[in-house]
Structure formats: C-alpha cells, structure tokens
Amino acid sequence: MAASPAPAAPLAAVVRGTGPGLLLAHGAGGSARDNWGPLLDDLAAHRTVVAPDYPGSGDSPDEPGTRHSLDELADRLVAAADAAGLADFDLAGYSLGAAVAVRIATRHPGRVRSLLLLAGLAGGSQRFRLLADQTVALSAHPALFADHSLTVGFGRSWVDALPAARLAELRAALTAAPVPAGIGWQFGLGADADVRAELAGVGVPTLVVSTTEDDLVAPQQHRALAQGIPGARLAELTSGHLPMVERLPELRKLVLDFLTDTAARA
C-alpha cells in the first residue's frame, strides 16, 4: 500500500495588525513584501493582515520536485489564515495571486467576505505564456532581466518620464536584486492557470483593478475577470504591472475605500 504524501509545510507569512482578517496573495516572481509591502502599514491599521509567501519566494523555502497547482496554493493560503486565527477574511490577489484568490473564493466560499483582484490573470493568454517563458529564461541573466523588467513590468509612461540618472539607478538596483528560487514554477503556473470557467461562481463583492499600461498581464485579462464575476466593479489605473510603485497613492485609496465600503455593507 502506497504511503500517503507528507502534508505540505506551512508557508511563511507576514502577519500584522488587528481587526477583521485580510488575506493577501502575491504574484509570480514576487513575495508578500515585494508586492504588498508598500500597502502593509495602511492595511494593518484596519485589518489583521496575513500575507503568505509561495514556496521559493520571500521566507518560504523552495520545494524542488513539487508540482504546484492553484488548488494547492489556495489550500495552503487558507491554512495560513487558519494559523493566524481567521475564521473568514477579505481576500486580495495580485497578478498570479488573482487567479489563486478566485480559486480560494470558489474552493472555500464560506471563508471569503470580499474579493479584490489587482492586475490579475484570468487565463487563456498565449501571449502571457510566451512572456512567462521569456521572463524565466532572462532571469538567469541579471542585466537583461533588469531591462526586461523595466520594459514589460513597468508602464510606458512611467518609464519614459524617468530622469536618466534615476533610470540608471533603477537598472542597477534591478540588476543586483536576487531572483526568487520559485520564479520558474510560479510563471509556469501562471501560464497554465485558467479560472474563467469558475468566475460566475464567485458570490462576494468584488473589485477588479485594471492597470491600463500593463504589458505583462494585459488589460484584456483584467476585464475578463470583471466581466465574468457577477456584480464585479472595474476600476482603472494608468500604470504598468507594478502600480504599488507607479501609482501608490491612487492604489492605496482604491483598496482602502473598497475595504471600508464592504465592511459597512456587511
């Protein structure tokens, strides 16, 4: 008789603040602090924030040989919420994390109070599959990866407006930044993920934030999320894929206003 697989190790997570729960799902090649860090202080002032790191990102060790899936990540993020004592929670997902968040909302529907999807993947994009392969290949070449990040990750208007000295500083910082060990499987999962068929089953208040100059996860993907979820509201930011860098004040207001509004209606 085959032995049962060992239970997955708990994910490392940032846990901060007090009040109603807020679970955060980060994007491929990022981490809880990379993607949500600029908002954590504001969110923790109003919520008990639980922001797990996927395997191979942030403080969660990589798990070589493990075949990760949306179901697995959904269950492990909910387990992190359990470990923090959250019976239910608002849920926000960024990029790949948006697909993870949709899967949590449909797989654990009684746990989720509201859903916020930022620059999110819906699935079915051959263009994103090509970009995912390109991103992973370039991640082994720091200088090329930095330029790729600047031209695909950031918005055209934002990059064009950078002073030459600031652009040089940013290129140097991106070249020196370590690449998460899990970048390969995370972008691979993003290329394969497709939650479009389950969007109609999301039954909680939802805000979809579309980054209109996004050259990594195209705005068509964001609109597919908004159009597929009953009653979802779509808000737009003139930004590339990293609004937490490019449009932080506007993003902060959208997120906090949505959380305040959904709490008032609860």
Secondary structure, DSSP 8 states (H G I E B T S, - for coil): ------------EEEE--SSEEEEE--TT--HHHHHHHHHHHHHTTSEEEEE--TTSTTS---TT----HHHHHHHHHHHHHHTT-SSEEEEEETHHHHHHHHHHHHSGGGEEEEEEES---B--HHHHHHHHHHHHHTTSHHHHHHHIIIIIS-HHHHHTS-HHHHHHHHHHHHHS---TTHHHHHHHHHH-B-GGGGGG--S-EEEEEETT-SSS-HHHHHHHHHHSTT-EEEEES--S-HHHHSHHHHHHHHHHHHHHHHHH-
